[in-house]
Amino acid sequence: MEMYSPIWNVAHVLALMLLLLHIPYYFVLKD
Protein backbone atom coordinates (compact mmCIF):
# COMPACT_ATOMS: atom_id res chain seq x y z
CA MET A 1 0.00 0.00 0.00
CA GLU A 2 1.53 3.28 -1.08
CA MET A 3 1.03 5.80 1.69
CA TYR A 4 2.77 8.70 -0.01
CA SER A 5 0.77 8.87 -3.23
CA PRO A 6 -0.41 12.39 -4.19
CA ILE A 7 -4.09 11.43 -4.05
CA TRP A 8 -3.66 10.07 -0.52
CA ASN A 9 -1.89 13.28 0.49
CA VAL A 10 -4.66 15.48 -0.94
CA ALA A 11 -7.31 13.39 0.82
CA HIS A 12 -5.55 13.84 4.15
CA VAL A 13 -5.18 17.59 3.63
CA LEU A 14 -8.88 17.92 2.76
CA ALA A 15 -9.90 15.87 5.80
CA LEU A 16 -7.70 18.02 8.04
CA MET A 17 -9.13 21.25 6.61
CA LEU A 18 -12.68 19.95 7.07
CA LEU A 19 -11.92 19.09 10.70
CA LEU A 20 -10.39 22.52 11.34
CA LEU A 21 -13.42 24.20 9.74
CA HIS A 22 -15.92 22.13 11.72
CA ILE A 23 -14.35 22.61 15.16
CA PRO A 24 -15.46 26.30 15.40
CA TYR A 25 -18.95 25.35 14.16
CA TYR A 26 -19.31 22.88 17.03
CA PHE A 27 -18.45 25.60 19.54
CA VAL A 28 -20.90 28.02 17.90
CA LEU A 29 -23.71 25.45 17.88
CA LYS A 30 -22.99 24.49 21.49
CA ASP A 31 -23.32 28.08 22.68
C-alpha distance matrix in Angstrom:
0.0 3.8 6.1 9.1 9.5 13.1 12.8 10.7 13.4 16.2 15.3 15.5 18.7 20.2 19.6 21.2 24.1 24.7 24.9 27.3 29.3 29.7 30.8 34.2 34.7 34.4 37.1 39.3 39.1 39.9 43.0
3.8 0.0 3.8 5.7 6.0 9.8 10.3 8.6 10.7 13.7 13.6 13.7 16.5 18.4 18.3 19.6 22.3 23.4 23.9 25.8 27.9 28.7 29.8 33.0 33.8 33.9 36.4 38.4 38.6 39.5 42.4
6.1 3.8 0.0 3.8 5.8 8.9 9.5 6.7 8.1 11.5 11.3 10.7 13.5 15.7 15.4 16.3 19.1 20.4 20.6 22.4 24.7 25.6 26.5 29.7 30.6 30.7 33.0 35.2 35.5 36.3 39.1
9.1 5.7 3.8 0.0 3.8 6.4 8.4 6.6 6.5 10.1 11.1 10.6 12.5 15.1 15.7 16.2 18.5 20.4 20.9 22.2 24.4 25.8 26.8 29.7 30.8 31.3 33.4 35.4 36.1 37.1 39.6
9.5 6.0 5.8 3.8 0.0 3.8 5.6 5.3 6.4 8.9 10.1 10.9 12.6 14.5 15.6 16.8 18.7 20.2 21.4 22.9 24.6 26.0 27.5 30.2 31.0 31.8 34.2 35.8 36.3 37.7 40.3
13.1 9.8 8.9 6.4 3.8 0.0 3.8 5.4 5.0 6.2 8.6 9.9 10.5 12.3 14.2 15.3 16.5 18.3 20.0 21.1 22.4 24.3 25.9 28.3 29.1 30.3 32.6 33.9 34.6 36.3 38.6
12.8 10.3 9.5 8.4 5.6 3.8 0.0 3.8 5.4 5.1 6.2 8.7 9.9 10.6 12.3 14.2 15.3 16.4 18.4 20.0 21.0 22.4 24.5 27.0 27.3 28.4 31.0 32.2 32.6 34.3 36.9
10.7 8.6 6.7 6.6 5.3 5.4 3.8 0.0 3.8 5.5 5.1 6.3 8.7 10.0 10.6 12.4 14.3 15.4 16.6 18.5 20.0 21.1 22.8 25.6 26.1 26.8 29.4 31.0 31.3 32.7 35.4
13.4 10.7 8.1 6.5 6.4 5.0 5.4 3.8 0.0 3.8 5.4 5.2 6.3 8.7 9.9 10.6 12.4 14.3 15.4 16.6 18.4 20.0 21.4 24.0 25.0 25.9 28.1 29.7 30.4 31.8 34.2
16.2 13.7 11.5 10.1 8.9 6.2 5.1 5.5 3.8 0.0 3.8 5.4 5.1 6.1 8.5 9.8 10.5 12.2 14.2 15.3 16.3 18.2 20.1 22.4 23.0 24.3 26.7 27.9 28.6 30.3 32.6
15.3 13.6 11.3 11.1 10.1 8.6 6.2 5.1 5.4 3.8 0.0 3.8 5.5 5.2 6.1 8.6 9.9 10.5 12.3 14.3 15.3 16.4 18.5 21.1 21.4 22.3 25.0 26.3 26.6 28.2 30.8
15.5 13.7 10.7 10.6 10.9 9.9 8.7 6.3 5.2 5.4 3.8 0.0 3.8 5.5 5.1 6.1 8.6 9.8 10.5 12.3 14.2 15.3 16.6 19.5 20.3 20.9 23.3 25.0 25.6 26.8 29.4
18.7 16.5 13.5 12.5 12.6 10.5 9.9 8.7 6.3 5.1 5.5 3.8 0.0 3.8 5.5 5.1 6.1 8.6 9.9 10.5 12.2 14.2 15.6 17.9 19.0 20.2 22.2 23.7 24.7 26.1 28.3
20.2 18.4 15.7 15.1 14.5 12.3 10.6 10.0 8.7 6.1 5.2 5.5 3.8 0.0 3.8 5.4 5.1 6.1 8.6 9.8 10.4 12.1 14.3 16.5 16.9 18.4 20.8 21.8 22.5 24.4 26.6
19.6 18.3 15.4 15.7 15.6 14.2 12.3 10.6 9.9 8.5 6.1 5.1 5.5 3.8 0.0 3.8 5.5 5.1 6.2 8.7 9.9 10.5 12.4 15.2 15.6 16.2 18.9 20.4 20.7 22.2 24.8
21.2 19.6 16.3 16.2 16.8 15.3 14.2 12.4 10.6 9.8 8.6 6.1 5.1 5.4 3.8 0.0 3.8 5.4 5.1 6.2 8.6 9.9 10.8 13.5 14.8 15.5 17.5 19.3 20.2 21.4 23.7
24.1 22.3 19.1 18.5 18.7 16.5 15.3 14.3 12.4 10.5 9.9 8.6 6.1 5.1 5.5 3.8 0.0 3.8 5.4 5.1 6.1 8.5 10.1 12.0 13.1 14.7 16.5 17.7 18.9 20.6 22.5
24.7 23.4 20.4 20.4 20.2 18.3 16.4 15.4 14.3 12.2 10.5 9.8 8.6 6.1 5.1 5.4 3.8 0.0 3.8 5.5 5.1 6.1 8.7 10.8 10.9 12.3 14.9 15.8 16.4 18.3 20.6
24.9 23.9 20.6 20.9 21.4 20.0 18.4 16.6 15.4 14.2 12.3 10.5 9.9 8.6 6.2 5.1 5.4 3.8 0.0 3.8 5.4 5.1 6.2 9.3 10.0 10.4 12.8 14.6 15.2 16.4 18.8
27.3 25.8 22.4 22.2 22.9 21.1 20.0 18.5 16.6 15.3 14.3 12.3 10.5 9.8 8.7 6.2 5.1 5.5 3.8 0.0 3.8 5.6 5.5 7.5 9.4 10.6 11.9 13.6 15.1 16.3 18.1
29.3 27.9 24.7 24.4 24.6 22.4 21.0 20.0 18.4 16.3 15.3 14.2 12.2 10.4 9.9 8.6 6.1 5.1 5.4 3.8 0.0 3.8 5.7 6.4 7.2 9.5 11.1 11.7 13.2 15.2 16.8
29.7 28.7 25.6 25.8 26.0 24.3 22.4 21.1 20.0 18.2 16.4 15.3 14.2 12.1 10.5 9.9 8.5 6.1 5.1 5.6 3.8 0.0 3.8 5.6 5.1 6.3 8.9 9.9 10.5 12.3 14.5
30.8 29.8 26.5 26.8 27.5 25.9 24.5 22.8 21.4 20.1 18.5 16.6 15.6 14.3 12.4 10.8 10.1 8.7 6.2 5.5 5.7 3.8 0.0 3.9 5.4 5.3 6.7 8.9 10.1 10.9 12.9
34.2 33.0 29.7 29.7 30.2 28.3 27.0 25.6 24.0 22.4 21.1 19.5 17.9 16.5 15.2 13.5 12.0 10.8 9.3 7.5 6.4 5.6 3.9 0.0 3.8 5.4 5.2 6.2 8.7 9.9 10.9
34.7 33.8 30.6 30.8 31.0 29.1 27.3 26.1 25.0 23.0 21.4 20.3 19.0 16.9 15.6 14.8 13.1 10.9 10.0 9.4 7.2 5.1 5.4 3.8 0.0 3.8 5.4 5.0 6.0 8.4 10.0
34.4 33.9 30.7 31.3 31.8 30.3 28.4 26.8 25.9 24.3 22.3 20.9 20.2 18.4 16.2 15.5 14.7 12.3 10.4 10.6 9.5 6.3 5.3 5.4 3.8 0.0 3.8 5.5 5.2 6.0 8.7
37.1 36.4 33.0 33.4 34.2 32.6 31.0 29.4 28.1 26.7 25.0 23.3 22.2 20.8 18.9 17.5 16.5 14.9 12.8 11.9 11.1 8.9 6.7 5.2 5.4 3.8 0.0 3.8 5.5 5.1 6.3
39.3 38.4 35.2 35.4 35.8 33.9 32.2 31.0 29.7 27.9 26.3 25.0 23.7 21.8 20.4 19.3 17.7 15.8 14.6 13.6 11.7 9.9 8.9 6.2 5.0 5.5 3.8 0.0 3.8 5.4 5.4
39.1 38.6 35.5 36.1 36.3 34.6 32.6 31.3 30.4 28.6 26.6 25.6 24.7 22.5 20.7 20.2 18.9 16.4 15.2 15.1 13.2 10.5 10.1 8.7 6.0 5.2 5.5 3.8 0.0 3.8 5.5
39.9 39.5 36.3 37.1 37.7 36.3 34.3 32.7 31.8 30.3 28.2 26.8 26.1 24.4 22.2 21.4 20.6 18.3 16.4 16.3 15.2 12.3 10.9 9.9 8.4 6.0 5.1 5.4 3.8 0.0 3.8
43.0 42.4 39.1 39.6 40.3 38.6 36.9 35.4 34.2 32.6 30.8 29.4 28.3 26.6 24.8 23.7 22.5 20.6 18.8 18.1 16.8 14.5 12.9 10.9 10.0 8.7 6.3 5.4 5.5 3.8 0.0
